[in-house]
Amino acid sequence: MVGGNAIRGTRVGAGPSGESERGESAPRRRISYWCANGHEAQPSFSMDAEIPHEWDCPRCGLPGGQDEQNPPAAPRTEPYKTHLAYVKERRSDADGEAILTEALERLRQRREI
């Protein structure tokens, strides 16, 4: 004999199973969105909900728009910047030369001692 307290076909914490017990669902509408790869997504929204202009494509992740012929462009991704690239943004070549000269001079003075 298997456990005697189990209720077959349900799980612990399961809510009501019929729409009559949950109440009626709100009226909904489906809106089509197309991404740059030509994928179509059709999320459903409540009739009184504000419809967003863009929706992320569930297949490729690109933004999708409601105009099939003119979907939004893919976002531009910035390449990874090294520490040196950030330093070069803040300092000119002349500044770098001055700092290098100063550091070399200090190094030479320590070696003389």
All heavy atoms as an XYZ file, in Angstrom:
877
protein
N       0.847     -1.180      0.000
C       0.000      0.000      0.000
C       0.886      1.235      0.000
O       1.781      1.388      0.796
C      -0.896     -0.025      1.233
C      -1.700      1.214      1.384
S      -3.178      0.822      2.264
C      -3.794      2.417      2.523
N       0.599      2.162     -0.929
C       1.330      3.412     -1.049
C       0.710      4.412     -0.099
O      -0.426      4.269      0.307
C       1.259      3.893     -2.510
C       2.062      5.154     -2.699
C       1.751      2.815     -3.444
N       1.446      5.508      0.237
C       0.996      6.517      1.197
C      -0.505      6.769      1.181
O      -1.096      6.943      0.133
N      -1.119      6.835      2.323
C      -2.564      6.959      2.392
C      -3.094      8.377      2.412
O      -4.286      8.586      2.256
N      -2.234      9.382      2.628
C      -2.724     10.748      2.762
C      -2.680     11.545      1.466
O      -3.138     12.667      1.430
C      -1.903     11.499      3.811
C      -2.136     10.935      5.204
O      -2.890      9.985      5.358
N      -1.486     11.506      6.189
N      -2.099     11.008      0.415
C      -1.933     11.765     -0.826
C      -3.256     11.915     -1.566
O      -4.076     11.010     -1.595
C      -0.926     11.064     -1.724
N      -3.451     13.077     -2.134
C      -4.615     13.315     -2.985
C      -4.115     13.203     -4.408
O      -3.219     13.937     -4.820
C      -5.233     14.711     -2.722
C      -5.660     14.814     -1.272
C      -6.381     14.958     -3.680
C      -6.131     16.202     -0.884
N      -4.675     12.333     -5.172
C      -4.187     12.092     -6.520
C      -4.541     13.231     -7.463
O      -5.632     13.772     -7.412
C      -4.765     10.801     -7.070
C      -4.235      9.608     -6.381
C      -4.802      8.380     -6.994
N      -3.889      7.291     -6.706
C      -3.810      6.210     -7.400
N      -4.582      6.043     -8.438
N      -2.963      5.273     -7.075
N      -3.571     13.582     -8.332
C      -3.824     14.550     -9.383
C      -3.679     16.006     -8.983
O      -3.962     16.884     -9.775
N      -3.275     16.275     -7.763
C      -3.067     17.662     -7.349
C      -1.727     17.773     -6.655
O      -1.118     16.781     -6.284
C      -4.166     18.150     -6.382
O      -4.090     17.357     -5.191
C      -5.536     18.052     -6.999
N      -1.276     18.987     -6.462
C      -0.045     19.211     -5.717
C      -0.371     20.077     -4.506
O      -1.396     20.770     -4.477
C       1.010     19.868     -6.589
C       0.669     21.256     -7.021
C       1.814     21.840     -7.863
N       1.674     23.265     -7.964
C       0.939     23.907     -8.861
N       0.276     23.224     -9.765
N       0.875     25.219     -8.870
N       0.515     20.078     -3.564
C       0.317     20.865     -2.356
C       0.302     22.339     -2.741
O       1.159     22.816     -3.470
C       1.440     20.587     -1.342
C       1.310     21.499     -0.135
C       1.418     19.139     -0.925
N      -0.673     23.082     -2.289
C      -0.769     24.502     -2.555
C      -1.442     24.843     -3.872
O      -1.486     25.999     -4.265
N      -1.952     23.843     -4.567
C      -2.606     24.107     -5.846
C      -3.875     24.920     -5.613
O      -4.637     24.664     -4.697
C      -2.937     22.807     -6.559
N      -4.081     25.910     -6.458
C      -5.262     26.757     -6.343
C      -6.442     26.127     -7.067
O      -6.388     24.985     -7.513
N      -7.498     26.887     -7.209
C      -8.655     26.384     -7.921
C      -8.305     26.068     -9.375
O      -7.466     26.719     -9.979
C      -9.667     27.518     -7.860
C      -9.072     28.590     -7.045
C      -7.678     28.226     -6.703
N      -8.937     25.070     -9.915
C      -8.541     24.623    -11.243
C      -9.452     25.121    -12.351
O      -9.096     25.022    -13.506
C      -8.501     23.096    -11.276
O      -9.774     22.584    -10.934
N     -10.582     25.662    -12.057
C     -11.497     26.093    -13.106
C     -11.646     27.596    -13.161
O     -11.450     28.292    -12.178
N     -11.999     28.135    -14.346
C     -12.186     29.577    -14.482
C     -13.363     30.050    -13.652
O     -13.372     31.170    -13.159
C     -12.390     29.938    -15.955
C     -12.371     31.436    -16.174
C     -12.342     31.806    -17.634
O     -11.356     31.496    -18.319
O     -13.322     32.430    -18.071
N     -14.334     29.186    -13.447
C     -15.498     29.588    -12.652
C     -15.099     29.872    -11.205
O     -15.703     30.713    -10.551
C     -16.572     28.499    -12.701
O     -16.070     27.294    -12.144
N     -14.072     29.202    -10.715
C     -13.627     29.430     -9.341
C     -12.666     30.613     -9.239
O     -12.567     31.243     -8.207
C     -12.958     28.172     -8.800
C     -13.917     27.004     -8.693
C     -13.234     25.740     -8.227
O     -12.106     25.844     -7.704
O     -13.822     24.673     -8.390
N     -11.935     30.925    -10.321
C     -10.975     32.027    -10.304
C     -11.607     33.335    -10.735
O     -11.051     34.390    -10.516
C      -9.816     31.745    -11.267
C      -8.857     30.711    -10.762
C      -7.747     30.555    -11.729
N      -8.313     29.925    -12.933
C      -7.691     29.728    -14.049
N      -6.462     30.135    -14.187
N      -8.270     29.139    -15.072
N     -12.686     33.286    -11.407
C     -13.300     34.484    -11.963
C     -12.927     34.583    -13.435
O     -12.072     33.864    -13.936
N     -13.558     35.487    -14.132
C     -13.283     35.625    -15.561
C     -12.001     36.405    -15.768
O     -11.684     37.326    -15.032
C     -14.446     36.345    -16.246
C     -15.704     35.515    -16.279
C     -16.800     36.185    -17.081
O     -16.461     36.951    -18.006
O     -17.959     35.944    -16.774
N     -11.263     36.033    -16.817
C     -10.034     36.757    -17.122
C     -10.388     38.050    -17.866
O     -11.413     38.140    -18.534
C      -9.084     35.899    -17.965
O      -9.707     35.521    -19.166
N      -9.511     39.026    -17.744
C      -9.743     40.323    -18.385
C      -9.673     40.159    -19.900
O      -8.912     39.335    -20.409
C      -8.678     41.319    -17.928
N     -10.440     40.944    -20.644
C     -10.344     40.866    -22.109
C      -8.944     41.275    -22.560
O      -8.350     42.201    -22.034
C     -11.404     41.848    -22.608
C     -11.934     42.562    -21.426
C     -11.414     41.915    -20.196
N      -8.421     40.525    -23.536
C      -7.041     40.724    -23.962
C      -6.973     40.936    -25.461
O      -7.876     40.587    -26.191
C      -6.199     39.518    -23.560
C      -6.349     39.242    -22.052
C      -5.425     38.220    -21.503
N      -4.040     38.550    -21.300
C      -3.547     39.449    -20.475
N      -4.349     40.209    -19.802
N      -2.259     39.607    -20.321
N      -5.838     41.501    -25.903
C      -5.576     41.657    -27.331
C      -4.105     41.345    -27.590
O      -3.250     41.606    -26.763
C      -5.916     43.059    -27.812
C      -5.115     44.145    -27.153
C      -5.497     45.496    -27.658
N      -4.999     46.509    -26.714
C      -5.072     47.781    -26.915
N      -5.638     48.244    -28.008
N      -4.611     48.630    -26.036
N      -3.846     40.781    -28.760
C      -2.480     40.436    -29.153
C      -1.932     41.513    -30.077
O      -2.602     41.947    -31.000
C      -2.445     39.088    -29.857
C      -2.705     37.923    -28.934
C      -2.304     36.625    -29.631
N      -2.229     35.510    -28.723
C      -1.191     35.242    -27.939
N      -0.147     36.003    -27.948
N      -1.198     34.203    -27.144
N      -0.697     41.924    -29.811
C      -0.019     42.938    -30.613
C       1.225     42.284    -31.219
O       1.972     41.601    -30.528
C       0.402     44.157    -29.757
C      -0.803     44.738    -29.014
C       1.099     45.207    -30.600
C      -1.843     45.342    -29.911
N       1.438     42.479    -32.513
C       2.604     41.908    -33.189
C       3.780     42.879    -33.158
O       3.618     44.073    -33.381
C       2.267     41.582    -34.646
O       1.339     40.528    -34.705
N       4.964     42.330    -32.870
C       6.218     43.067    -32.881
C       7.200     42.298    -33.756
O       7.261     41.065    -33.696
C       6.802     43.192    -31.468
C       5.998     44.063    -30.543
C       4.988     43.529    -29.744
C       6.248     45.418    -30.456
C       4.252     44.331    -28.892
C       5.520     46.230    -29.598
C       4.525     45.677    -28.828
O       3.800     46.473    -27.986
N       7.984     43.008    -34.579
C       8.980     42.381    -35.441
C      10.359     42.937    -35.122
O      10.532     44.146    -34.965
C       8.666     42.653    -36.916
C       7.490     41.888    -37.404
C       7.484     40.632    -37.938
C       6.128     42.297    -37.399
N       6.211     40.253    -38.262
C       5.352     41.262    -37.953
C       5.477     43.456    -36.992
C       3.984     41.336    -38.100
C       4.106     43.537    -37.126
C       3.380     42.483    -37.677
N      11.350     42.042    -35.054
C      12.731     42.457    -34.813
C      13.468     42.564    -36.148
O      12.915     42.229    -37.196
C      13.440     41.467    -33.883
S      13.785     39.869    -34.636
N      14.721     43.000    -36.109
C      15.515     43.182    -37.320
C      15.806     41.853    -38.024
O      16.086     41.830    -39.211
C      16.826     43.890    -36.984
N      15.726     40.730    -37.303
C      15.942     39.415    -37.900
C      14.676     38.841    -38.524
O      14.691     37.723    -39.029
C      16.483     38.432    -36.865
C      17.904     38.748    -36.475
O      18.638     39.361    -37.234
N      18.298     38.340    -35.284
N      13.568     39.568    -38.470
C      12.320     39.112    -39.069
C      11.471     38.223    -38.180
O      10.461     37.679    -38.635
N      11.836     38.062    -36.921
C      11.035     37.257    -35.999
C       9.813     38.054    -35.553
O       9.891     39.260    -35.348
C      11.846     36.871    -34.764
C      13.095     36.112    -35.078
N      14.280     36.358    -34.443
C      13.343     35.125    -35.968
C      15.207     35.552    -34.914
N      14.657     34.795    -35.853
N       8.704     37.362    -35.378
C       7.480     38.011    -34.902
C       7.171     37.518    -33.502
O       7.198     36.318    -33.230
C       6.305     37.692    -35.828
C       5.021     38.339    -35.374
C       3.826     37.970    -36.246
O       3.936     37.031    -37.047
O       2.783     38.620    -36.092
N       6.878     38.435    -32.613
C       6.438     38.118    -31.254
C       5.037     38.687    -31.091
O       4.763     39.792    -31.562
C       7.382     38.719    -30.225
N       4.153     37.933    -30.445
C       2.774     38.387    -30.249
C       2.378     38.279    -28.781
O       1.607     37.400    -28.399
C       1.814     37.554    -31.096
C       1.878     37.838    -32.562
C       0.762     37.122    -33.307
O       0.354     36.023    -32.942
N       0.274     37.763    -34.342
N       2.888     39.184    -27.944
C       2.448     39.165    -26.545
C       1.008     39.656    -26.446
O       0.523     40.391    -27.300
C       3.409     40.127    -25.853
C       3.874     41.035    -26.933
C       3.869     40.224    -28.195
N       0.319     39.212    -25.406
C      -1.065     39.668    -25.222
C      -1.106     40.680    -24.085
O      -0.390     40.563    -23.094
C      -1.985     38.484    -24.926
O      -1.630     37.865    -23.724
N      -1.937     41.678    -24.266
C      -2.083     42.760    -23.292
C      -3.553     42.907    -22.941
O      -4.429     42.616    -23.753
C      -1.579     44.087    -23.880
C      -0.125     44.079    -24.224
C       0.295     43.808    -25.511
C       0.826     44.344    -23.257
C       1.631     43.799    -25.834
C       2.176     44.335    -23.578
C       2.576     44.060    -24.871
N      -3.804     43.404    -21.760
C      -5.162     43.728    -21.358
C      -5.681     44.847    -22.260
O      -4.907     45.676    -22.742
C      -5.165     44.175    -19.899
O      -6.438     44.627    -19.520
N      -6.970     44.872    -22.502
C      -7.554     45.873    -23.396
C      -7.306     47.300    -22.895
O      -7.184     48.212    -23.691
C      -9.056     45.637    -23.565
C      -9.378     44.356    -24.305
S      -8.761     44.348    -25.974
C     -10.071     45.182    -26.803
N      -7.220     47.484    -21.588
C      -7.035     48.835    -21.059
C      -5.574     49.138    -20.715
O      -5.266     50.201    -20.196
C      -7.921     49.068    -19.835
C      -7.687     48.051    -18.731
O      -7.020     47.031    -18.994
O      -8.167     48.282    -17.603
N      -4.643     48.228    -21.038
C      -3.223     48.449    -20.753
C      -2.595     49.348    -21.812
O      -2.998     49.351    -22.970
C      -2.484     47.118    -20.702
N      -1.577     50.101    -21.398
C      -0.825     50.926    -22.339
C       0.125     50.013    -23.116
O       0.869     49.231    -22.534
C      -0.035     51.991    -21.589
C       0.685     52.952    -22.492
C       1.391     54.036    -21.705
O       0.939     54.382    -20.610
O       2.419     54.520    -22.225
N       0.099     50.108    -24.429
C       0.901     49.235    -25.285
C       2.285     49.859    -25.480
O       2.403     51.007    -25.907
C       0.214     49.043    -26.662
C      -1.217     48.533    -26.481
C       1.032     48.112    -27.548
C      -1.328     47.215    -25.773
N       3.371     49.106    -25.181
C       4.716     49.658    -25.373
C       5.065     49.760    -26.859
O       4.572     49.000    -27.682
C       5.622     48.642    -24.663
C       4.832     47.388    -24.595
C       3.392     47.783    -24.568
N       5.938     50.710    -27.194
C       6.346     50.910    -28.583
C       7.291     49.805    -29.041
O       7.311     49.463    -30.215
C       7.017     52.276    -28.763
C       6.089     53.416    -28.490
N       5.058     53.738    -29.333
C       6.026     54.292    -27.458
C       4.400     54.766    -28.836
N       4.968     55.130    -27.698
N       8.107     49.274    -28.120
C       9.056     48.223    -28.452
C       8.880     47.053    -27.503
O       8.430     47.214    -26.366
C      10.499     48.737    -28.366
C      10.865     49.710    -29.452
C      12.347     50.061    -29.433
O      13.074     49.592    -28.528
O      12.783     50.791    -30.328
N       9.251     45.844    -27.999
C       9.159     44.615    -27.211
C      10.354     43.754    -27.597
O      10.630     43.566    -28.788
C       7.848     43.893    -27.534
C       7.532     42.790    -26.600
C       7.789     41.461    -26.793
C       6.892     42.892    -25.336
N       7.359     40.737    -25.726
C       6.793     41.597    -24.804
C       6.401     43.952    -24.589
C       6.226     41.333    -23.572
C       5.832     43.688    -23.362
C       5.733     42.400    -22.876
N      11.077     43.228    -26.614
C      12.243     42.401    -26.906
C      11.825     41.075    -27.517
O      10.892     40.423    -27.040
C      13.059     42.137    -25.634
C      13.783     43.361    -25.149
O      13.959     44.301    -25.952
O      14.186     43.391    -23.971
N      12.526     40.678    -28.576
C      12.238     39.427    -29.277
C      12.602     38.249    -28.366
O      13.715     38.189    -27.854
C      13.039     39.353    -30.581
S      12.826     37.812    -31.475
N      11.693     37.301    -28.152
C      12.011     36.162    -27.293
C      12.995     35.182    -27.936
O      13.599     34.372    -27.246
C      10.662     35.500    -27.037
C       9.774     35.962    -28.135
C      10.294     37.300    -28.585
N      13.184     35.249    -29.261
C      14.091     34.310    -29.938
C      15.525     34.803    -29.977
O      16.451     34.038    -29.754
C      13.600     34.047    -31.355
C      12.316     33.215    -31.360
C      11.792     32.972    -32.745
N      12.707     32.169    -33.539
C      12.536     31.950    -34.823
N      11.508     32.482    -35.458
N      13.379     31.207    -35.490
N      15.730     36.096    -30.305
C      17.108     36.590    -30.456
C      17.451     37.720    -29.492
O      18.612     38.094    -29.383
C      17.350     37.038    -31.893
S      16.336     38.435    -32.407
N      16.473     38.310    -28.814
C      16.745     39.352    -27.827
C      16.828     40.763    -28.383
O      16.981     41.710    -27.628
N      16.734     40.920    -29.718
C      16.776     42.263    -30.302
C      15.457     42.984    -30.039
O      14.416     42.348    -29.870
C      17.011     42.179    -31.810
C      18.373     41.679    -32.262
C      18.418     41.555    -33.779
C      19.470     42.592    -31.778
N      15.461     44.313    -30.017
C      14.200     45.033    -29.835
C      13.313     44.878    -31.066
O      13.789     44.827    -32.192
C      14.638     46.483    -29.645
C      15.990     46.572    -30.252
C      16.610     45.214    -30.113
N      12.024     44.770    -30.825
C      11.058     44.639    -31.920
C      10.089     45.802    -31.902
O       9.748     46.326    -30.838
N       9.642     46.202    -33.087
C       8.675     47.287    -33.216
C       7.413     46.796    -33.897
O       7.353     45.679    -34.422
N       6.385     47.637    -33.918
C       5.100     47.246    -34.478
C       5.062     47.375    -35.996
O       4.159     46.842    -36.629
C       3.985     48.071    -33.841
C       3.848     47.789    -32.362
C       2.761     48.632    -31.721
O       1.854     49.102    -32.385
N       2.869     48.812    -30.419
N       6.033     48.059    -36.607
C       6.074     48.210    -38.054
C       6.952     47.102    -38.638
O       8.166     47.090    -38.456
C       6.638     49.585    -38.420
C       6.644     49.838    -39.919
O       6.107     49.009    -40.676
O       7.191     50.882    -40.327
N       6.330     46.154    -39.338
C       7.068     45.009    -39.876
C       8.110     45.438    -40.905
O       9.191     44.857    -40.991
C       6.099     44.013    -40.515
C       6.764     42.769    -41.052
C       5.777     41.772    -41.627
O       4.586     42.104    -41.751
O       6.224     40.661    -41.954
N       7.818     46.453    -41.698
C       8.730     46.890    -42.753
C       9.895     47.723    -42.224
O      10.898     47.884    -42.901
C       7.955     47.710    -43.802
C       6.800     46.967    -44.433
C       7.224     45.639    -45.050
O       8.264     45.562    -45.685
N       6.423     44.610    -44.836
N       9.759     48.279    -41.029
C      10.798     49.145    -40.475
C      11.028     48.812    -38.997
O      10.686     49.593    -38.115
C      10.372     50.612    -40.650
C      11.489     51.562    -40.312
O      12.648     51.168    -40.265
N      11.141     52.800    -40.060
N      11.647     47.646    -38.694
C      11.885     47.296    -37.293
C      13.001     48.147    -36.701
O      13.825     48.701    -37.443
C      12.308     45.823    -37.359
C      12.863     45.654    -38.718
C      12.108     46.616    -39.604
N      13.049     48.294    -35.381
C      14.121     49.081    -34.766
C      15.484     48.444    -35.023
O      15.604     47.226    -35.129
C      13.789     49.081    -33.279
C      12.626     48.218    -33.089
C      12.126     47.763    -34.406
N      16.492     49.272    -35.128
C      17.855     48.789    -35.363
C      18.394     48.114    -34.108
O      17.987     48.433    -32.987
C      18.750     49.951    -35.759
N      19.313     47.195    -34.324
C      19.951     46.520    -33.195
C      20.783     47.533    -32.423
O      21.404     48.414    -33.027
C      20.841     45.390    -33.700
N      20.805     47.443    -31.092
C      21.594     48.403    -30.311
C      23.082     48.229    -30.603
O      23.563     47.123    -30.826
C      21.268     48.061    -28.862
C      20.757     46.676    -28.885
C      20.143     46.471    -30.235
N      23.793     49.342    -30.637
C      25.230     49.314    -30.911
C      25.957     48.904    -29.642
O      25.760     49.493    -28.578
C      25.693     50.697    -31.349
C      27.139     50.737    -31.752
C      27.474     52.078    -32.402
N      28.864     52.094    -32.791
C      29.824     52.680    -32.089
N      29.528     53.317    -30.975
N      31.063     52.653    -32.503
N      26.773     47.888    -29.746
C      27.537     47.429    -28.580
C      28.932     48.016    -28.634
O      29.600     47.972    -29.665
C      27.632     45.889    -28.539
O      28.193     45.438    -29.765
C      26.259     45.267    -28.348
N      29.348     48.579    -27.540
C      30.671     49.173    -27.442
C      31.692     48.070    -27.198
O      31.460     47.172    -26.390
C      30.722     50.172    -26.282
C      29.858     51.393    -26.490
C      30.390     52.299    -27.590
O      31.617     52.399    -27.743
O      29.561     52.892    -28.297
N      32.838     48.117    -27.885
C      33.858     47.098    -27.647
C      34.473     47.264    -26.263
O      34.426     48.342    -25.668
C      34.890     47.362    -28.742
C      34.703     48.784    -29.114
C      33.241     49.082    -28.891
N      35.064     46.191    -25.787
C      35.723     46.206    -24.483
C      36.901     47.167    -24.526
O      37.692     47.151    -25.459
C      36.205     44.802    -24.122
C      37.036     44.751    -22.878
C      36.442     44.826    -21.622
C      38.420     44.659    -22.943
C      37.202     44.801    -20.473
C      39.187     44.633    -21.806
C      38.575     44.701    -20.566
O      39.330     44.677    -19.431
N      37.017     48.023    -23.530
C      38.129     48.969    -23.454
C      39.126     48.489    -22.413
O      38.750     48.091    -21.312
C      37.643     50.361    -23.063
C      36.915     51.087    -24.148
C      36.619     52.495    -23.688
C      35.867     53.277    -24.725
N      35.572     54.625    -24.259
N      40.381     48.577    -22.772
C      41.436     48.238    -21.827
C      41.695     49.428    -20.902
O      41.225     50.546    -21.150
C      42.736     47.893    -22.576
O      43.175     49.063    -23.276
C      42.535     46.740    -23.544
N      42.498     49.175    -19.882
C      42.867     50.252    -18.964
C      43.622     51.345    -19.723
O      43.404     52.539    -19.504
C      43.726     49.695    -17.830
C      44.252     50.737    -16.906
N      43.443     51.425    -16.032
C      45.505     51.237    -16.740
C      44.176     52.300    -15.356
N      45.423     52.203    -15.766
N      44.479     50.925    -20.638
C      45.252     51.888    -21.418
C      44.345     52.780    -22.272
O      44.598     53.982    -22.407
C      46.258     51.153    -22.309
C      47.163     52.023    -23.168
C      47.992     52.966    -22.293
C      48.058     51.160    -24.036
N      43.270     52.223    -22.805
C      42.345     53.023    -23.616
C      41.677     54.106    -22.770
O      41.509     55.250    -23.220
C      41.294     52.132    -24.254
N      41.315     53.762    -21.532
C      40.718     54.765    -20.643
C      41.728     55.853    -20.287
O      41.389     57.029    -20.200
C      40.171     54.113    -19.368
C      38.865     53.397    -19.587
C      38.790     52.016    -19.541
C      37.687     54.099    -19.831
C      37.597     51.356    -19.737
C      36.486     53.454    -20.028
C      36.446     52.085    -19.981
O      35.259     51.435    -20.182
N      42.985     55.449    -20.052
C      44.021     56.430    -19.727
C      44.230     57.374    -20.909
O      44.350     58.585    -20.750
C      45.340     55.722    -19.338
C      46.486     56.713    -19.240
C      45.171     54.988    -18.018
N      44.250     56.822    -22.129
C      44.456     57.655    -23.317
C      43.298     58.623    -23.547
O      43.484     59.674    -24.159
C      44.661     56.779    -24.549
C      46.029     56.135    -24.572
C      46.223     55.340    -25.837
C      47.633     54.771    -25.896
N      47.857     54.040    -27.152
N      42.116     58.288    -23.059
C      40.989     59.227    -23.154
C      41.209     60.434    -22.253
O      40.805     61.545    -22.576
C      39.675     58.548    -22.757
C      39.108     57.639    -23.811
C      37.797     57.013    -23.365
O      37.327     57.303    -22.238
O      37.235     56.225    -24.140
N      41.844     60.208    -21.098
C      42.016     61.282    -20.117
C      43.278     62.108    -20.342
O      43.353     63.254    -19.923
C      42.060     60.691    -18.707
C      40.772     60.066    -18.244
C      40.820     59.738    -16.754
N      42.035     59.098    -16.318
C      42.192     57.789    -16.144
N      41.213     56.977    -16.413
N      43.329     57.301    -15.706
N      44.311     61.504    -20.940
C      45.605     62.180    -21.059
C      46.043     62.250    -22.522
O      45.813     61.334    -23.298
C      46.673     61.436    -20.274
C      46.304     61.206    -18.822
C      47.535     61.284    -17.977
N      47.260     60.851    -16.615
C      47.115     61.681    -15.610
N      47.190     62.967    -15.815
N      46.884     61.228    -14.403
N      46.732     63.336    -22.859
C      47.289     63.481    -24.207
C      48.642     62.767    -24.267
O      49.199     62.372    -23.242
C      47.445     64.950    -24.560
O      48.449     65.525    -23.751
N      49.197     62.653    -25.459
C      50.520     62.044    -25.605
C      51.581     62.870    -24.899
O      52.533     62.326    -24.316
C      50.870     61.879    -27.087
C      50.063     60.772    -27.758
O      49.516     59.919    -27.032
O      49.987     60.759    -29.003
N      51.444     64.189    -24.932
C      52.411     65.058    -24.252
C      52.366     64.831    -22.743
O      53.421     64.779    -22.085
C      52.125     66.514    -24.582
N      51.149     64.689    -22.178
C      51.025     64.405    -20.747
C      51.700     63.075    -20.407
O      52.389     62.941    -19.389
C      49.559     64.342    -20.323
C      48.879     65.694    -20.355
O      49.585     66.719    -20.337
O      47.626     65.703    -20.408
N      51.487     62.076    -21.272
C      52.094     60.764    -21.039
C      53.605     60.819    -21.065
O      54.279     60.189    -20.238
N      54.154     61.568    -22.005
C      55.613     61.721    -22.087
C      56.162     62.403    -20.839
O      57.199     62.001    -20.303
C      55.990     62.529    -23.334
C      55.878     61.757    -24.620
C      56.891     60.631    -24.718
O      58.020     60.773    -24.201
O      56.531     59.596    -25.303
N      55.461     63.435    -20.354
C      55.915     64.152    -19.148
C      55.894     63.225    -17.930
O      56.842     63.213    -17.129
C      55.040     65.376    -18.908
N      54.850     62.432    -17.789
C      54.749     61.508    -16.653
C      55.834     60.445    -16.741
O      56.470     60.091    -15.740
C      53.348     60.875    -16.603
C      52.304     61.939    -16.255
C      53.288     59.734    -15.600
C      50.876     61.477    -16.405
N      56.061     59.918    -17.952
C      57.107     58.902    -18.144
C      58.493     59.464    -17.819
O      59.292     58.817    -17.131
C      57.068     58.372    -19.575
C      58.113     57.319    -19.928
C      57.947     56.082    -19.053
C      58.025     56.963    -21.391
N      58.774     60.668    -18.276
C      60.071     61.301    -18.003
C      60.270     61.498    -16.509
O      61.350     61.216    -15.960
C      60.159     62.656    -18.741
O      59.936     62.444    -20.123
C      61.507     63.311    -18.523
N      59.227     61.950    -15.819
C      59.305     62.157    -14.369
C      59.548     60.837    -13.649
O      60.380     60.755    -12.736
C      58.000     62.796    -13.888
C      57.972     63.117    -12.414
C      56.623     63.696    -11.999
O      56.032     64.474    -12.777
O      56.170     63.353    -10.891
N      58.854     59.781    -14.049
C      59.018     58.480    -13.400
C      60.414     57.917    -13.649
O      61.043     57.353    -12.736
C      57.953     57.511    -13.907
N      60.938     58.070    -14.866
C      62.285     57.578    -15.161
C      63.340     58.345    -14.366
O      64.328     57.771    -13.896
C      62.564     57.682    -16.666
C      61.827     56.675    -17.547
C      62.049     57.004    -19.019
C      62.273     55.265    -17.238
N      63.138     59.640    -14.204
C      64.080     60.461    -13.431
C      64.105     60.011    -11.974
O      65.174     59.879    -11.375
C      63.683     61.938    -13.535
C      64.683     62.878    -12.917
C      66.047     62.792    -13.575
O      66.109     62.644    -14.805
O      67.048     62.864    -12.854
N      62.938     59.752    -11.391
C      62.891     59.263    -10.014
C      63.568     57.903     -9.879
O      64.283     57.646     -8.916
C      61.443     59.152     -9.530
C      60.904     60.455     -8.972
C      59.558     60.259     -8.314
N      58.565     60.427     -9.385
C      57.405     59.789     -9.471
N      57.074     58.936     -8.538
N      56.584     59.995    -10.454
N      63.364     57.028    -10.866
C      63.985     55.718    -10.848
C      65.505     55.837    -10.930
O      66.240     55.147    -10.194
C      63.459     54.871    -12.010
C      63.949     53.437    -12.099
C      63.533     52.648    -10.869
C      63.421     52.777    -13.353
N      66.005     56.716    -11.778
C      67.468     56.915    -11.905
C      68.060     57.467    -10.603
O      69.156     57.099    -10.201
C      67.751     57.849    -13.076
C      67.507     57.198    -14.410
C      67.884     58.122    -15.550
N      67.532     57.497    -16.816
C      66.670     58.014    -17.700
N      66.099     59.172    -17.450
N      66.398     57.368    -18.797
N      67.324     58.359     -9.934
C      67.828     58.933     -8.678
C      67.895     57.854     -7.596
O      68.843     57.838     -6.803
C      66.915     60.066     -8.204
C      67.062     61.335     -9.007
C      66.069     62.416     -8.573
O      65.287     62.191     -7.669
N      66.147     63.573     -9.218
N      66.956     56.935     -7.552
C      67.004     55.862     -6.551
C      68.160     54.907     -6.809
O      68.750     54.386     -5.868
C      65.692     55.077     -6.533
C      64.613     55.746     -5.702
C      63.468     54.830     -5.479
N      62.703     54.750     -6.740
C      61.718     53.907     -6.963
N      61.355     53.072     -6.042
N      61.081     53.916     -8.103
N      68.481     54.686     -8.060
C      69.575     53.768     -8.386
C      70.949     54.375     -8.053
O      71.905     53.650     -7.790
C      69.525     53.387     -9.869
C      68.422     52.431    -10.159
C      68.569     51.885    -11.543
N      67.563     50.857    -11.781
C      67.410     50.243    -12.917
N      68.184     50.543    -13.943
N      66.496     49.339    -13.067
N      71.043     55.690     -8.077
C      72.311     56.349     -7.759
C      72.639     56.228     -6.286
O      73.805     56.273     -5.907
C      72.259     57.820     -8.181
C      72.294     58.007     -9.670
C      72.180     59.469    -10.056
O      72.079     60.339     -9.173
O      72.160     59.746    -11.270
N      71.673     56.130     -5.445
C      71.889     56.090     -3.992
C      72.417     54.755     -3.547
O      72.444     53.749     -3.990
C      70.619     56.426     -3.230
C      70.165     57.830     -3.566
C      70.818     56.287     -1.756
C      68.880     58.255     -2.927
